[in-house]
């Protein structure tokens, strides 16, 4: 690490070229080969893993990347959490995304997406407000909006819709009392 060029406080950098160009960004943690290497002034970021948050530079605060190449191309996105190899890999400017699992939300540049599971939500690019849960679960397309998709291999059916399960599901059992919204 090269924190000797740093005029800020409360930074930790461990690993080859971790936080290499940090000058005044504060309260950052970089652990791993080239973690947060491009950062100059962004603050309150945690990058753990090989090239985690590699491109975060002068903006992009309050992000957490855990796993090799997590949030690697993030430049100005804020408040993102990527846990898993390649999670939120392509996110450059999106805000408030959470991707947990290898390649979760891999291609997103949109904001306000939540994805949990291996390769879950990896087709979403500019889509927003999506929740995708399950092994290899997907929204209906790259620009999906407000889709909720739950289940292994489940695929969204359209914007502002909920999809439960994949094509192998034969029954949905539920006990509920339904009242119309007021």
C-alpha positions in Angstrom: 0.0 0.0 0.0 1.1 3.6 -0.5 -0.7 5.5 2.3 2.4 7.6 2.8 1.1 10.1 0.2 -2.1 10.3 2.2 -3.1 13.5 4.0 -6.3 12.0 5.5 -6.9 10.0 8.6 -8.3 6.7 9.6 -7.4 4.6 6.5 -6.2 1.1 6.4 -4.5 -0.5 3.4 -3.0 -4.0 3.1 -1.9 -5.5 -0.1 0.0 -4.7 -3.3 -1.1 -1.3 -4.6 -4.1 -1.2 -2.3 -5.3 2.4 -1.9 -2.4 3.3 -4.2 -3.5 6.9 -5.1 -5.5 7.8 -2.0 -4.7 11.4 -1.1 -7.5 12.7 1.1 -10.2 10.1 1.2 -10.9 9.2 4.9 -12.1 6.2 6.8 -11.4 3.7 3.9 -10.3 0.1 4.3 -8.6 -1.6 1.4 -7.4 -5.2 1.8 -6.1 -7.2 -1.2 -4.3 -6.8 -4.4 -5.2 -3.4 -5.9 -8.2 -3.0 -3.7 -9.4 0.7 -3.9 -6.2 1.4 -6.0 -7.7 4.4 -8.0 -9.2 6.1 -5.0 -8.1 9.6 -4.4 -10.7 11.4 -2.3 -13.7 9.1 -1.8 -14.4 8.2 1.8 -16.0 5.5 4.0 -15.4 2.6 1.6 -14.5 -1.0 2.4 -12.9 -3.1 -0.3 -11.8 -6.6 0.6 -10.5 -8.9 -2.2 -8.5 -9.0 -5.3 -9.2 -5.7 -7.3 -12.3 -5.0 -5.2 -13.5 -1.5 -5.9 -10.5 -1.0 -8.3 -11.9 2.0 -10.1 -13.5 4.0 -7.3 -11.8 7.3 -7.4 -12.9 10.8 -6.3 -16.5 10.0 -5.6 -18.3 6.9 -4.6 -18.7 6.8 -0.9 -20.2 4.4 1.7 -19.6 1.3 -0.5 -18.7 -2.2 0.6 -17.1 -4.7 -1.7 -16.2 -8.1 -0.3 -14.8 -10.7 -2.8 -12.5 -10.7 -5.7 -13.5 -8.0 -8.3 -16.6 -7.0 -6.3 -17.7 -3.5 -7.3 -14.6 -3.4 -9.5 -15.7 -0.7 -12.0 -17.5 1.5 -9.5 -16.5 5.1 -10.0 -19.1 7.4 -8.5 -21.8 5.0 -7.2 -22.7 5.5 -3.5 -24.1 3.2 -0.8 -23.6 -0.1 -2.6 -22.9 -3.5 -1.1 -21.4 -6.3 -3.2 -20.5 -9.6 -1.5 -19.1 -12.4 -3.6 -16.8 -12.7 -6.6 -17.8 -10.3 -9.3 -20.8 -9.0 -7.4 -21.9 -5.6 -8.8 -18.9 -5.9 -11.1 -20.1 -3.4 -13.8 -21.8 -1.0 -11.5 -20.1 2.3 -12.2 -22.6 5.0 -11.2 -25.6 3.1 -9.6 -26.5 3.9 -6.0 -28.0 1.8 -3.2 -27.6 -1.6 -4.8 -27.1 -4.8 -2.8 -25.8 -7.9 -4.5 -24.9 -11.0 -2.5 -23.5 -14.1 -4.3 -21.1 -14.7 -7.1 -21.9 -12.5 -10.1 -25.0 -11.1 -8.4 -26.1 -7.9 -10.2 -23.0 -8.3 -12.4 -24.0 -6.0 -15.2 -26.1 -3.4 -13.3 -25.5 0.3 -13.7 -29.0 1.0 -12.3 -29.9 1.9 -8.7 -32.0 0.5 -5.9 -31.7 -3.2 -6.8 -31.3 -6.1 -4.4 -30.1 -9.5 -5.4 -29.3 -12.6 -3.4 -28.0 -15.8 -4.9 -25.4 -17.2 -7.4 -25.8 -15.2 -10.6 -29.0 -13.6 -9.4 -30.0 -10.5 -11.2 -26.9 -10.6 -13.4 -28.9 -9.5 -16.5 -30.1 -6.2 -15.1 -28.2 -3.3 -16.5 -30.1 0.0 -16.2 -33.1 -1.5 -14.3 -34.2 -0.1 -11.0 -36.1 -1.1 -7.8 -35.8 -4.8 -8.5 -35.6 -7.6 -5.9 -34.2 -10.9 -7.2 -33.7 -13.8 -4.7 -32.6 -17.3 -5.6 -29.9 -19.3 -7.4 -29.6 -18.0 -10.9 -32.9 -16.0 -10.6 -33.4 -13.3 -13.2 -35.6 -10.3 -13.8 -37.4 -10.3 -17.2 -34.8 -8.1 -18.9 -31.9 -5.7 -18.7 -34.1 -2.6 -18.0 -36.5 -4.3 -15.6 -38.3 -2.0 -13.1 -39.8 -2.9 -9.8 -39.8 -6.7 -10.3 -39.8 -9.1 -7.4 -38.5 -12.5 -8.4 -38.2 -15.4 -5.9 -36.9 -18.9 -6.4 -34.1 -20.9 -7.9 -34.0 -20.3 -11.6 -37.1 -18.1 -11.4 -37.6 -15.4 -14.1 -39.5 -12.2 -13.8 -42.6 -11.7 -15.9 -42.7 -8.0 -16.4 -42.3 -4.6 -14.7 -44.3 -4.0 -11.5 -44.9 -7.8 -11.2 -44.1 -10.6 -8.8 -42.8 -14.0 -9.9 -42.7 -16.9 -7.5 -40.8 -20.0 -8.5 -39.6 -21.5 -11.7 -41.4 -23.6 -14.3 -41.0 -26.7 -12.2 -43.3 -25.3 -9.5 -46.7 -27.1 -9.6 -48.5 -25.6 -6.5 -48.3 -22.5 -4.3 -49.7 -23.0 -0.9 -50.6 -20.0 1.3 -52.8 -19.1 4.2 -53.7 -15.5 4.2 -56.4 -13.0 4.7 -56.6 -10.6 1.8 -58.0 -7.2 2.1 -57.9 -4.6 -0.6 -55.5 -1.6 -0.1 -57.2 1.5 1.1 
